[in-house]
């Protein structure tokens, strides 16, 4: 997707987005390949102004990890009016909860590693274009870079798609209930979940999504007692590229050492 931007081009991208994208953009900017402008996607007017003169307007909503919600119809219209390619990372919403192409995007991207795969055993991505000409350009770049999935990856993605609706439905219900409970928990200072009526992105998400997703970030209250308890009971989960995973990456306590006793008996 980024290879469609010419050398010296300009990319407008969100401040809060998947860290792999942030690393790619920062590295390219350091090498002088592109000019990168990072924006707050929740400030629609600022993003609309920044889109002028951009070659690529990159959106991610809900964003990873803070679940910022962008006004897709307004921003896609602004990007296309400015002549930019408008790409949307739709990983956290999945195709079941949000359809960016129908809201004006040129390209939608999914990390099939996450919800679509659903079993922590797939590393793959999906890119879908609105127009055939743009799809041909993407296929050409894919062929040159060698990013072609094998038969096993295709099988694993198809297997995950068959249960996506069921998994996402249960995950949403769990996330909604967890968000409601955590919002009232004394050890939690803030919960971000667009399904909460008080969340900054609730109104926008309700207008363009058919559900609020199955991921929620939270912020703990900084207290000595909480730090002591959490450190004593369990270390925090490590950051995982494949989140949301079906397995925890929290380190397990080492198993207690057992001493084996042996007995000698005379052979008869």
Number of C-alpha atoms within 10 A of each C-alpha: 16 15 11 14 17 12 11 12 16 21 24 24 25 23 14 21 23 17 12 10 13 16 11 12 21 15 13 14 17 12 9 13 16 21 18 19 18 17 17 15 26 17 12 17 13 12 25 19 13 20 27 17 15 22 23 26 30 26 28 27 26 27 22 18 16 18 24 24 22 25 20 25 15 15 24 28 16 23 29 19 13 19 16 23 22 26 27 23 24 21 25 25 25 21 15 14 18 22 19 26 19 11 16 21 25 23 22 24 19 21 20 24 26 26 28 29 27 24 18 15 15 21 15 20 19 15 17 16 18 15 10 10 10 16 16 12 15 20 15 12 16 14 11 10 10 9 12 14 13 9 8 10 19 15 14 20 24 15 15 21 17 12 14 18 16 10 16 21 15 12 15 18 14 15 19 21 14 14 23 15 12 17 18 12 13 9 15 15 14 17 22 22 29 26 23 18 11 11 16 16 21 18 16 15 24 14 9 18 17 13 17 24 26 21 23 20 13 16 12 14 13 11 9 8 10 13 12 10 11 11 11 9 9 12 13 11 10 10 9 10 12 18 16 17 17 13 9 12 13 12 11 9 9 6 6 6 6 6 6 5 5 6 5 5 6 5 4 3
